[in-house]
Amino acid sequence: MKGGIYNILKARFLVNEDANRNWRFIVFVILLAIVMIANTNRYERKIFKIKALEEEVKELRSEFVDRRSELMELKLESTIEKKMLEKGIIPSSVPPVKIKVVKEEEKSWYKKLWQ
């Protein structure tokens, strides 16, 4: 046991005749660690991006609600009336009348022939 720990501390497993297999395993472990670190880094970047997009959605949603309430206020008849009074246009005392256009029925060529 004492010789085994001493050999590990001296790194004899890297220089003896069986070292080729040990080096391949060490390189594999290093490559695996690099892949894991890169994967974790990519995952964290995606999480930060998702969080930033969620914040932007919240801001845009609140802006949408503000704009919609402004639009509803501008559409009110009282608001329109005030703006028109500033320009000197007063509301009509006579309600509007709907105009109906009756389309004249076209006669078929047969009826035109016997007319």
C-alpha positions as CSV (number, residue, x, y, z in Angstrom):
1,M,0.0,0.0,0.0
2,K,2.8,2.4,0.9
3,G,4.6,1.7,-2.4
4,G,1.4,2.3,-4.3
5,I,0.8,5.8,-2.9
6,Y,4.4,6.6,-3.3
7,N,4.2,5.6,-7.0
8,I,1.1,7.7,-7.5
9,L,2.8,10.7,-6.0
10,K,5.9,10.2,-8.2
11,A,3.5,9.8,-11.2
12,R,5.2,6.6,-12.2
13,F,2.0,5.4,-13.8
14,L,2.6,8.0,-16.5
15,V,6.1,6.9,-17.4
16,N,6.2,3.1,-17.1
17,E,5.7,0.7,-20.0
18,D,1.9,0.6,-19.6
19,A,1.6,4.5,-19.7
20,N,0.1,4.6,-23.2
21,R,-3.2,3.3,-21.9
22,N,-3.2,5.6,-18.9
23,W,-2.5,8.6,-21.1
24,R,-5.4,7.8,-23.4
25,F,-7.7,7.6,-20.4
26,I,-6.4,10.9,-19.0
27,V,-6.9,12.6,-22.4
28,F,-10.5,11.2,-22.6
29,V,-11.3,12.5,-19.1
30,I,-9.9,15.9,-20.0
31,L,-12.0,16.0,-23.2
32,L,-15.0,14.9,-21.3
33,A,-14.5,17.7,-18.7
34,I,-14.1,20.3,-21.5
35,V,-17.3,19.2,-23.1
36,M,-19.2,19.3,-19.8
37,I,-17.8,22.9,-19.1
38,A,-18.8,24.1,-22.5
39,N,-22.3,22.5,-22.2
40,T,-22.8,24.2,-18.8
41,N,-21.6,27.5,-20.2
42,R,-24.0,27.3,-23.1
43,Y,-26.9,26.3,-20.8
44,E,-26.2,29.3,-18.5
45,R,-26.1,31.7,-21.5
46,K,-29.5,30.4,-22.6
47,I,-30.9,30.9,-19.1
48,F,-29.7,34.5,-19.0
49,K,-31.1,35.2,-22.5
50,I,-34.5,33.7,-21.5
51,K,-34.6,35.8,-18.3
52,A,-33.8,39.0,-20.4
53,L,-36.5,38.1,-22.9
54,E,-39.0,37.5,-20.1
55,E,-38.2,41.0,-18.7
56,E,-38.6,42.5,-22.2
57,V,-42.0,40.8,-22.6
58,K,-43.2,42.2,-19.2
59,E,-42.1,45.7,-20.3
60,L,-43.8,45.4,-23.7
61,R,-47.0,44.0,-22.1
62,S,-47.2,46.9,-19.7
63,E,-46.5,49.4,-22.6
64,F,-49.3,47.7,-24.6
65,V,-51.8,48.1,-21.8
66,D,-50.8,51.8,-21.4
67,R,-51.2,52.4,-25.1
68,R,-54.5,50.6,-25.2
69,S,-55.9,52.6,-22.4
70,E,-54.7,55.8,-24.1
71,L,-56.5,54.7,-27.3
72,M,-59.7,53.9,-25.5
73,E,-59.6,57.4,-23.9
74,L,-59.0,59.0,-27.3
75,K,-61.9,57.1,-28.8
76,L,-64.4,58.6,-26.3
77,E,-66.9,60.9,-27.7
78,S,-66.2,63.6,-25.1
79,T,-62.5,63.6,-26.0
80,I,-63.3,63.9,-29.7
81,E,-65.8,66.7,-28.9
82,K,-63.2,68.7,-26.9
83,K,-60.6,68.4,-29.7
84,M,-63.2,69.5,-32.3
85,L,-64.3,72.5,-30.2
86,E,-60.6,73.7,-30.1
87,K,-60.7,73.7,-33.9
88,G,-64.1,75.5,-34.0
89,I,-66.2,72.5,-35.1
90,I,-69.3,72.0,-33.0
91,P,-71.3,68.8,-32.8
92,S,-74.5,68.6,-34.9
93,S,-77.8,68.9,-33.2
94,V,-79.4,66.7,-35.9
95,P,-78.6,63.0,-35.7
96,P,-77.1,61.4,-38.8
97,V,-79.3,59.8,-41.3
98,K,-78.4,56.5,-43.0
99,I,-78.5,56.7,-46.8
100,K,-79.7,53.6,-48.6
101,V,-78.8,53.0,-52.2
102,V,-81.1,50.7,-54.0
103,K,-79.5,49.0,-56.9
104,E,-81.6,48.8,-60.0
105,E,-82.1,45.3,-61.1
106,E,-80.6,44.7,-64.5
107,K,-82.9,43.1,-67.0
108,S,-81.9,40.0,-68.8
109,W,-81.3,40.1,-72.5
110,Y,-84.5,38.2,-73.0
111,K,-86.6,40.9,-71.2
112,K,-84.8,43.7,-73.1
113,L,-85.6,42.0,-76.3
114,W,-89.4,42.1,-75.7
115,Q,-89.5,45.6,-74.3
